[in-house]
Amino acid sequence: MTLQAQFDQALAESKTLPNRPDNMTLLKMYALYKQGSNGDATGDRPGMTDFVGRAKWDAWNELKGTSQEEAQQKYVDIVEDLKA
């Protein structure tokens, strides 16, 4: 199975996890998903009043320079750990 196929499967499985991950894990998963799908963060950082959007953008931006393949593998690993 290719890494892209594993990533796609992990995305689907992330929606059916037995327990909802904590917010920090969800933020990390979001950032890895964005990096794995789109590469480095783009666009402007959301404003001070958009707390959630700003936190998501910052988490994604922290992964700048991480390859899409590495981000996809880390996402797959997190989902596998959460399923266990």
C-alpha positions as CSV (number, residue, x, y, z in Angstrom):
1,M,0.0,0.0,0.0
2,T,1.4,3.4,-0.9
3,L,1.9,6.1,1.6
4,Q,-0.8,8.2,-0.1
5,A,-3.2,5.3,0.3
6,Q,-2.3,4.9,3.9
7,F,-2.8,8.6,4.5
8,D,-6.2,8.5,2.8
9,Q,-7.2,5.5,4.9
10,A,-6.0,7.2,8.1
11,L,-8.1,10.3,7.2
12,A,-11.2,8.1,6.9
13,E,-10.4,6.2,10.1
14,S,-9.8,9.4,12.0
15,K,-13.5,10.2,11.7
16,T,-14.4,6.9,13.4
17,L,-12.0,6.7,16.3
18,P,-13.5,5.1,19.5
19,N,-12.5,8.2,21.6
20,R,-12.2,11.8,20.6
21,P,-8.5,12.9,20.9
22,D,-7.6,15.8,23.1
23,N,-7.4,19.3,21.6
24,M,-3.6,19.3,21.4
25,T,-3.6,16.0,19.5
26,L,-6.4,17.3,17.2
27,L,-4.3,20.4,16.5
28,K,-1.3,18.3,15.7
29,M,-3.4,16.1,13.4
30,Y,-4.8,19.2,11.6
31,A,-1.3,20.6,11.1
32,L,0.1,17.3,9.8
33,Y,-3.0,16.9,7.5
34,K,-2.4,20.4,6.0
35,Q,1.3,19.9,5.6
36,G,0.8,16.4,4.1
37,S,-1.9,17.7,1.7
38,N,-0.7,21.2,0.8
39,G,2.9,21.6,1.9
40,D,4.1,24.7,3.8
41,A,1.6,27.1,5.3
42,T,0.2,29.7,3.0
43,G,-1.9,32.8,3.3
44,D,-1.9,35.4,6.1
45,R,-2.0,34.5,9.8
46,P,-5.5,34.9,11.1
47,G,-6.2,38.0,13.3
48,M,-6.2,38.1,17.1
49,T,-9.9,37.6,17.4
50,D,-9.8,34.3,15.5
51,F,-8.3,32.2,18.2
52,V,-9.0,28.8,16.6
53,G,-8.0,29.8,13.1
54,R,-4.8,31.4,14.5
55,A,-3.9,28.3,16.6
56,K,-4.5,26.0,13.5
57,W,-2.4,28.3,11.2
58,D,0.4,28.5,13.8
59,A,0.5,24.7,14.3
60,W,0.7,24.2,10.5
61,N,3.3,26.9,10.1
62,E,5.5,25.2,12.7
63,L,5.9,22.3,10.3
64,K,7.4,24.5,7.6
65,G,10.1,22.6,5.7
66,T,8.7,19.2,6.7
67,S,8.2,17.1,3.5
68,Q,4.6,16.1,2.6
69,E,5.6,12.4,2.8
70,E,7.0,12.9,6.4
71,A,3.9,14.7,7.5
72,Q,1.7,12.0,6.0
73,Q,3.6,9.3,7.7
74,K,3.4,11.1,11.1
75,Y,-0.4,11.5,10.6
76,V,-0.8,7.8,9.8
77,D,1.3,6.9,12.9
78,I,-0.9,9.1,15.2
79,V,-4.1,7.6,13.9
80,E,-2.7,4.1,14.4
81,D,-1.8,4.9,18.0
82,L,-5.3,6.4,18.6
83,K,-7.0,3.2,17.3
84,A,-5.0,1.0,19.6
